[in-house]
Amino acid sequence: LGSLYFLQKQWTKAEAQYTAAIACQPNEAQLFFNRANTWYELREYYNALKDAERYVLHKPDTFTGYFLKGLIFTRMLAFDKAAAAFNKALQY
């Protein structure tokens, strides 16, 4: 349901569904990525960053986690960190 709510831009409902799913499947990396994107849309950048970092812990060799971190850091006006995250993404 989280993905359906996300596609419908019902961010709060999507976040609640992803949070419930994470409670049941705490090692499912994609759930953290999806919730990070939802937090991003809700402009909850610190929460988005926490979930993006959890995703990267589970999937350290993927472009998407570092790219998302770069987007989040950009919104947080942390441009040096954003550049570092984007550069890391380019390694994959």
C-alpha positions in Angstrom: 0.0 0.0 0.0 2.9 2.4 0.7 3.9 2.5 -3.0 0.3 3.0 -4.1 -0.1 6.0 -1.6 3.3 7.3 -2.8 2.2 7.2 -6.5 -1.0 9.1 -5.4 1.2 11.7 -3.6 -0.4 10.8 -0.3 2.9 11.1 1.5 1.7 10.8 5.1 -0.2 7.6 4.4 2.7 6.2 2.4 5.1 6.9 5.3 2.7 5.2 7.8 2.6 2.1 5.5 6.3 1.9 5.1 6.9 2.4 8.8 4.5 -0.5 9.5 6.2 -2.7 6.9 9.7 -1.9 8.4 8.4 -3.0 11.8 7.6 -6.4 10.2 10.6 -6.6 7.9 13.5 -4.5 9.5 16.1 -5.9 7.2 14.3 -5.1 3.9 16.5 -2.4 2.4 13.9 -1.3 -0.2 11.5 -0.2 2.5 14.0 2.2 3.9 14.7 3.6 0.5 11.0 4.0 -0.2 10.4 5.7 3.2 13.4 7.9 2.7 11.8 9.1 -0.6 8.5 9.7 1.2 10.3 11.7 4.0 12.0 13.7 1.2 8.6 14.6 -0.3 7.3 15.5 3.1 10.4 17.8 3.5 11.5 15.9 6.5 15.1 15.8 5.4 16.7 14.6 8.6 14.4 11.6 8.7 15.0 11.1 5.0 18.7 11.1 5.6 18.5 8.6 8.4 16.5 6.1 6.1 18.8 6.8 3.2 21.8 5.9 5.4 20.1 2.7 6.6 19.5 1.8 2.9 23.2 2.4 2.1 24.2 0.2 5.1 22.1 -2.7 3.5 23.1 -1.9 -0.1 26.5 -0.2 0.0 27.3 -0.9 -3.7 24.4 0.9 -5.4 24.0 4.2 -7.1 20.5 4.9 -5.8 21.3 5.3 -2.1 24.1 7.7 -2.6 22.2 9.7 -5.2 19.3 10.0 -2.8 21.7 11.2 -0.1 23.0 13.8 -2.5 19.5 15.1 -3.2 18.7 15.2 0.5 21.9 17.0 1.4 21.2 19.5 -1.4 17.8 20.3 0.1 19.5 20.7 3.5 21.9 23.2 1.9 24.9 20.9 2.8 26.5 21.2 -0.6 29.9 19.7 0.3 28.2 16.6 1.6 25.9 16.6 -1.4 28.8 16.7 -3.8 30.5 13.9 -1.9 27.4 11.7 -2.0 26.9 12.4 -5.8 30.6 11.6 -6.4 30.2 8.3 -4.5 27.1 7.5 -6.6 29.1 7.9 -9.7 31.4 5.1 -8.6 28.5 2.7 -9.2 
